[in-house]
């Protein structure tokens, strides 16, 4: 396959979708770095719900590659995240983005089955059925003139598709569907049955000298290990000019990286909570550049970048991921985050890579022609309730 800019992955996945069409099923059985093969399953009952039907349509002349990333956003206890409606506080597969790479033009059907819930937003726009289907996609090598993404000023409520400009990758193929042209496929929705296999608890303890420690516990709830875990704590104090301009004047931060939690394992850590303040001008507004944070905190985004690339995302895809998520994961924001980054929250959060089995079981994906390489990288972002020790 000449000319395709693709990398191998430690989180490679392509899974099933049951819908009334003909598809090829690609399903790996492990978390191996690269998935270039596939199993073929022929179903004799095409109209049975959830079944997989294999078409005899030949693959594209030169093959193609499919790369995807996304983040499962978990609702905090009693809290609500924007993304699928103001009243929904459960798991949200937030901004899964799919990129296709091809040397020649071809037609493709691509479908995703939600294990529970339903899609709520897509781009290009497709019917919002639990078995989400883009039928008859035209895939062509770029560049192309893409249809403008939706405008946030024309959309009621939170619009994820309005922010897709942050996630464009220049060398991705062009896809045309329903008269809309894009260099990516996007979907989001609700997954009320999803449960993270990682459990994290945190307790804030203050000593007699006024110093604070964050006690962190991490364990798994199932039979699979969880790898690549960042636990972060941040609490900011801001100075507001108006509700949408609140500069961070001070911050308390703590963090811990955990390489792996094995099934049945329980780990414990105690990390210092560090306090930092910005210099203020005469009006009380924080002076830019004066909130100086430790290099290790500033490097968290770089650490995540390396981990994403190790799992198979390209340079451009990794940059797109960080454009969308770096501030939410590791940034410091004031109360204006409600308007600027609705998924950001102060307090503690656990950020981890989603296991292949979770991705496979909850967001099953199928195509009418097998890709030569599939990379699928998922993460889980979950607020952690912080208890305060007496």
LINTATA-V931866 format. One record per residue. N is the residue number from 1. D_CENTER is the distance of its C-alpha to the mean C-alpha in Angstrom with 2 decimals. Layout:
# LINTATA-V931866
N/D_CENTER ; N/D_CENTER
This chain:
# LINTATA-V931866
1/28.39 ; 2/29.37 ; 3/27.39 ; 4/23.87 ; 5/21.63 ; 6/19.53 ; 7/18.71 ; 8/18.63 ; 9/15.82 ; 10/15.95 ; 11/13.10 ; 12/14.67 ; 13/14.68 ; 14/16.17 ; 15/17.53 ; 16/19.86 ; 17/20.13 ; 18/23.42 ; 19/24.81 ; 20/28.22 ; 21/27.90 ; 22/28.28 ; 23/25.47 ; 24/25.16 ; 25/23.36 ; 26/21.58 ; 27/20.81 ; 28/20.69 ; 29/22.14 ; 30/20.70 ; 31/17.98 ; 32/20.04 ; 33/18.96 ; 34/19.84 ; 35/20.28 ; 36/22.98 ; 37/24.96 ; 38/24.73 ; 39/26.71 ; 40/28.55 ; 41/29.30 ; 42/31.95 ; 43/32.26 ; 44/35.75 ; 45/34.80 ; 46/32.58 ; 47/32.37 ; 48/31.31 ; 49/28.06 ; 50/25.22 ; 51/27.26 ; 52/26.31 ; 53/28.81 ; 54/29.23 ; 55/30.61 ; 56/33.08 ; 57/31.79 ; 58/31.88 ; 59/28.81 ; 60/28.64 ; 61/31.53 ; 62/29.54 ; 63/26.37 ; 64/22.84 ; 65/19.49 ; 66/16.10 ; 67/12.85 ; 68/9.34 ; 69/5.76 ; 70/2.73 ; 71/2.02 ; 72/5.79 ; 73/7.77 ; 74/11.28 ; 75/14.41 ; 76/16.89 ; 77/20.46 ; 78/22.12 ; 79/19.46 ; 80/17.59 ; 81/14.34 ; 82/14.53 ; 83/12.43 ; 84/14.55 ; 85/17.92 ; 86/19.65 ; 87/20.99 ; 88/17.95 ; 89/16.75 ; 90/15.19 ; 91/11.86 ; 92/9.64 ; 93/6.99 ; 94/5.77 ; 95/6.11 ; 96/5.89 ; 97/8.37 ; 98/11.28 ; 99/13.96 ; 100/17.46 ; 101/20.18 ; 102/23.83 ; 103/27.36 ; 104/29.01 ; 105/28.50 ; 106/27.96 ; 107/26.98 ; 108/24.12 ; 109/23.04 ; 110/19.40 ; 111/18.43 ; 112/15.77 ; 113/17.12 ; 114/15.53 ; 115/17.16 ; 116/17.82 ; 117/17.57 ; 118/17.07 ; 119/15.09 ; 120/15.91 ; 121/15.04 ; 122/14.94 ; 123/15.97 ; 124/18.53 ; 125/19.71 ; 126/20.37 ; 127/21.98 ; 128/19.78 ; 129/20.92 ; 130/19.30 ; 131/19.89 ; 132/18.20 ; 133/20.27 ; 134/20.60 ; 135/24.17 ; 136/26.08 ; 137/23.52 ; 138/25.50 ; 139/23.85 ; 140/25.72 ; 141/25.50 ; 142/24.85 ; 143/25.61 ; 144/25.88 ; 145/26.19 ; 146/23.09 ; 147/23.41 ; 148/22.43 ; 149/19.24 ; 150/20.17 ; 151/21.69 ; 152/20.62 ; 153/24.36 ; 154/24.94 ; 155/22.28 ; 156/22.99 ; 157/20.36 ; 158/16.78 ; 159/15.75 ; 160/12.21 ; 161/13.94 ; 162/16.18 ; 163/13.75 ; 164/12.94 ; 165/15.68 ; 166/13.46 ; 167/11.56 ; 168/14.81 ; 169/15.92 ; 170/19.71 ; 171/20.69 ; 172/18.63 ; 173/20.94 ; 174/21.85 ; 175/21.32 ; 176/23.72 ; 177/23.53 ; 178/25.74 ; 179/27.07 ; 180/23.75 ; 181/22.85 ; 182/19.43 ; 183/17.97 ; 184/14.70 ; 185/13.80 ; 186/11.35 ; 187/11.10 ; 188/10.15 ; 189/12.49 ; 190/13.59 ; 191/13.73 ; 192/16.58 ; 193/17.59 ; 194/14.53 ; 195/15.56 ; 196/13.89 ; 197/16.36 ; 198/16.27 ; 199/18.68 ; 200/19.13 ; 201/22.04 ; 202/23.35 ; 203/26.84 ; 204/28.13 ; 205/31.66 ; 206/34.12 ; 207/37.19 ; 208/40.69 ; 209/40.26 ; 210/37.36 ; 211/34.69 ; 212/31.53 ; 213/29.61 ; 214/26.33 ; 215/26.78 ; 216/23.63 ; 217/23.66 ; 218/21.08 ; 219/21.72 ; 220/20.42 ; 221/21.35 ; 222/21.61 ; 223/22.77 ; 224/19.77 ; 225/19.04 ; 226/15.89 ; 227/15.36 ; 228/14.00 ; 229/14.08 ; 230/14.47 ; 231/16.39 ; 232/17.07 ; 233/19.70 ; 234/20.60 ; 235/23.25 ; 236/24.45 ; 237/27.71 ; 238/27.88 ; 239/30.66 ; 240/30.24 ; 241/32.14 ; 242/30.78 ; 243/27.88 ; 244/25.53 ; 245/26.78 ; 246/26.56 ; 247/26.86 ; 248/26.00 ; 249/29.42 ; 250/28.63 ; 251/25.87 ; 252/25.91 ; 253/23.23 ; 254/22.74 ; 255/20.28 ; 256/20.32 ; 257/18.54 ; 258/19.01 ; 259/18.98 ; 260/19.31 ; 261/20.44 ; 262/22.56 ; 263/23.32 ; 264/25.79 ; 265/25.50 ; 266/25.54 ; 267/25.19 ; 268/26.37 ; 269/26.18 ; 270/27.89 ; 271/26.75 ; 272/28.53 ; 273/27.34 ; 274/28.27 ; 275/29.51 ; 276/29.52 ; 277/31.19 ; 278/31.37 ; 279/34.77 ; 280/35.69 ; 281/37.86 ; 282/40.91 ; 283/39.01 ; 284/36.67 ; 285/33.64 ; 286/31.64 ; 287/32.66 ; 288/29.71 ; 289/29.27 ; 290/31.23 ; 291/28.47 ; 292/28.45 ; 293/25.88 ; 294/26.15 ; 295/25.09 ; 296/23.05 ; 297/20.86 ; 298/20.67 ; 299/19.69 ; 300/16.54 ; 301/14.45 ; 302/16.64 ; 303/16.20 ; 304/12.42 ; 305/13.28 ; 306/15.77 ; 307/13.66 ; 308/11.11 ; 309/14.31 ; 310/16.00 ; 311/13.59 ; 312/14.52 ; 313/12.59 ; 314/15.36 ; 315/16.36 ; 316/15.41 ; 317/11.92 ; 318/11.37 ; 319/13.05 ; 320/10.95 ; 321/7.68 ; 322/10.02 ; 323/11.62 ; 324/8.81 ; 325/7.78 ; 326/10.96 ; 327/13.11 ; 328/11.05 ; 329/10.77 ; 330/14.25 ; 331/16.15 ; 332/19.31 ; 333/20.01 ; 334/22.87 ; 335/23.30 ; 336/22.49 ; 337/18.74 ; 338/19.23 ; 339/19.95 ; 340/17.99 ; 341/14.56 ; 342/14.70 ; 343/11.71 ; 344/13.58 ; 345/16.21 ; 346/19.05 ; 347/19.93 ; 348/18.17 ; 349/14.61 ; 350/13.35 ; 351/10.25 ; 352/10.26 ; 353/9.32 ; 354/9.39 ; 355/12.74 ; 356/13.68 ; 357/15.81 ; 358/13.23 ; 359/11.17 ; 360/14.67 ; 361/16.10 ; 362/13.72 ; 363/12.44 ; 364/15.46 ; 365/15.83 ; 366/19.23 ; 367/21.05 ; 368/24.74 ; 369/25.18 ; 370/23.76 ; 371/21.74 ; 372/23.27 ; 373/19.99 ; 374/16.59 ; 375/13.55 ; 376/10.42 ; 377/7.93 ; 378/5.61 ; 379/5.28 ; 380/7.05 ; 381/8.14 ; 382/11.69 ; 383/14.71 ; 384/17.80 ; 385/21.23 ; 386/23.60 ; 387/27.17 ; 388/30.02 ; 389/32.77 ; 390/36.25
